């Protein structure tokens, strides 16, 4: 490797050995945990409880099969780019960029949506809201990340722990009030295929898919921490699978117990379903506590997704897909510009005040990336059967094939719910593709994924020797 490349990569190094599998599992839970507090329940209004339950099972299966596929690829290709790195290895620079762009859209817009929801929660608790509230949260939590990854992940674990406590406490309080009849209190409509179980028909199940995704959205970001893991080949698979198993448990708890205690119709319209369910069942004191800790859940997801987008931008920039200055790291091995610049764009997006639109657009980016990552797993199994795989996906390409099909179905579900979000996000893809084909593909640091990984490995050994 040339001295120029050595110097280039020396300025773009993350801090190794910071996260074990427990911290990585905590990161995965933190990405998602806000979705248990609100958002998912609007799917009940779209499909009725049974219809939403079908959507939730399908999306739970999609995420589980995707996570098992990602576990294999993250162990074999432990790079900070996550899905981008896998896709580049399988499909070349263009496939890598399109996958990275899809994840970037998800991870840039999800914090914008979450900070809008945080503003609403602050208003409910303290009586004020507005753009300056959004700005404060961006400044504080980007600032904590600038202090260093170890410090940031420990803060995240504490915040996530509070949120998890709130969900478990809610489940314990509501289980004594569960009545199966409450799940089916939505009147049957005249929609095509409507029945007592599916009061809004099968179209409602389709439109409910994006809300079911909110129970798991962003768990796929765990591999973005691969370069900072203690033992990527073991820690990343254990971390992402552990997070997914725990999230399946919390999803089952809230989807069954919350409407089962307080009624499906009421919960389908609630902005704060856990709080409203507790109030409806006479647990007012716990409801107040959960309202406060619900803010912790929103903050946990906001905080951790900021971490995720910074590592993705760092990896895309280091490879030359994005401006190379974005991947410069500080003396503490923190990608400062990759934290700050997307944060500015996210803050600007949050000024729209349309959290639902930002969320739906993030889901479009997510589903496109899921399809491309699942396809990457299939292609890597076919093209590189001898690639060392410390962890192998149970079921192989059948498992990733299920993830691919369900992700494409989920993408159409966003269109069924909000065509505007679908077309706005496609516009972002067009802009990103124009930048890639017009400029960045001619300025990549390495011509192939193998060349990029070889350069990184050589740079790391050179730095270690020095």
Buried (B, 14 or more C-beta within 10 A) or exposed (E): BEEEBBEBBBEBBBBBEBBBBEBBBBBBBBBBBBBBBBBBBBBBBBBBBBBBBBBBBBBBEBBBBBBBBBBBBBBBBBBBBBBBBBBBBBBEBBBBBBBBBBBBBBBBBBBBBBBBBBBBBBEBEEEEBEBEBBBBBBEEBBEBBBEBBBBBBEBBBEBBBBBBBBBEBBBEBBEEBBEEEBBBBBEBEEBEEBBEBBBBBBBBBBBBBBBBBBBBBBBBBBBBBBBBBBBBBBBBBBBBBBBBEBBBEBBBBBBBBBBBBBBBBBBBEBBBBBBBBBBBBEBEEBBBBBBEBBBBBBBBBBBBBBBBBBBBBBBBBBBBBBBBEBBBBEEEBBBBBBBBBBBEEBBEBBEEBBBBBBBBBBBBBBBBBBBBBBBBBBBBBEEBEEEEBBBBBEEBBEBBBBBBBBBBBBBEBBBBBBEEBBEBBEEBBEEBBEBBEEEBBEEBBBEBBEEBBEBBEBBBEEEEEE
